[in-house]
Amino acid sequence: MRGFQILLLALLASLGARECATLPETHPGDILLPTLDGRVVLFHPEKGAWEDYASLGNYMFPTDIAREASGDFLICDEYASTILRLNGSTGTLSVVSQGNLVVAPTGLAVGPDGAIYESDAAYWILRIDPATGDQTLLAEHGYVFDPVGVRLGPDGNLYVVDEPLGEALFRVDPLTGAQSLVTRRGFFWDMEELEFLQDGSILVSNWGPVSTSLIHVDPSDGAQTEVASGINKFVPGLARDPDGGVYLAAAPDPYSTTLGTLLRYDGAGSVVTIADFPFGFRSLYVFPGNGPVRTTSDTWGHLKGLYR
């Protein structure tokens, strides 16, 4: 009988350990990549290697990722009309909000009060209660035509890029939904994403008729400057790195789902390849803090991953 009790206690301890299992260790500068094959991958730039971080199950088209104050991650899936929460400690996946006004989510931002803001290709911007998933229509019409990305600015406003017919970058008041134009057209052709730089200015990825360019925008007057061009990739994702540059989530073209490339813009006009991956991804999250950046040469070849 005593032997059976020991065995039972050991089994329960094992089950408890599984439930309390933690995610892979992360370091400042590490990058999360929600993939187009139902995973979240953790990339370590200092090692030039990646490993599986968590599963997204049947959610196969994640278009953006944001982090909540709790340390959990929000991921939106455009094809599944769903906003997910990935527990930052256990990797458990849950649904925050789904369907109704969440039709084709393209971007996410988190307000200082925890409210979730979502740009939706169904022609509107939503505010979502993070606890209940309740949806509120914040903005539509006006400059909103086909919003593809949203970020919270340092001034507390939401900033949205809209393509292709809108070709506009505009502000949205997160309380009232009031819209105001920052800039439109100019260098813009088919904007895909935006990101704030350390000085409060904005970087926009712009998919042109031949290649991608990066457009710098001064939010105070809307002045546009083309800071990089001739990028022979489709770039749907941007994320600022701890050293002041910007990482780019890239693909061979807008329709590719099986190959991905991580690029980096150094803030001074240079774009370099960090790594190639045997999976596609359209967004990325960079863990804050200082971390080394490893760039590749043309001869370094494809990334050698850590397969588990």
Phi, psi and omega in degrees: 000317181298321179297321179295319180296320179297317179297319180295317178297321179296319179295316179296322178296321179295317179295319178297322179296322179294319181294331182263010181302140181258163178283165177304148181294138178242158180226158177307134180093348175294159188229133172263136180234104173288119190266165179271018173235024171085033179223168162241126183251140177256121179254131179255101182300324183290337178261342187064038186216160179226162176211157176294136181252314180199164179259142173257006178061235182269008177274107195246004180222063177290133184247346176199159179220139177218159182246137176272165180299333179290345185099352176283161181247142173255135180225131177253141178245114186293318184285333181266359179053048190220143169247124185252158170240126176256114181301126185286352179252323187249342184082006178294138182253135177218160180267127176273311182205147187207140174068196184057246180279344174278094186256305182218073185294132182243338183207157182224145170215151180242127180280166180298338178268005179093351179299144180259133177244134186230128171271136187230131181293357173276018169084034176203171175242131183247152166247131186235132177289122185291339182270319185256340184081004179300139185252137175233129176287115183267316184209140172207170182058204182059239177273353183278114176235302178216074185291132183243353179197147179219140177221150174273123182276165179296342178272002179091353176274158170273143176240133188231138169254140187228132181215168351269332185286330180291316179046048186226148168245123185218162178264151171227126175291122185291347179264317186256339184083002180298137183252146173215137184284135170266306178194159177210160181051232186064240177283345186293135176235300180212083185292147183240327183196164175224158175208143177276138175270173186297333181271006179090356174279175190237140173248131181239131172273133190230108180277108183266186182292340182240317185206180180266143172234162176248127183247125175271134181235130172273112184292344181285327181227359178078007182298133180253141175222128175280115186256345176204144181212173178071023178281114187275048180215156169274130187237091181269355185223140177225143174207128180292139179262168185294342184262008176098352174274188179224129174276145180240126170276121188229158178216161179301325181198173183296345186257354183282133178237354187251354179227143178218154179225137174259120177249166175219129173265128187273359181089356182233019175103355182256134175239124182236157176276128175268313183195151170254146184232150177273034177204158180265156175203150184239001180207170181200155177231132180252125178292133185289163182108167182280135179209151182291151176245126179249124179252156183259159168256171181296338183265352183289331174081198184284153180298138174262110186273164173265100182270136181251000000 
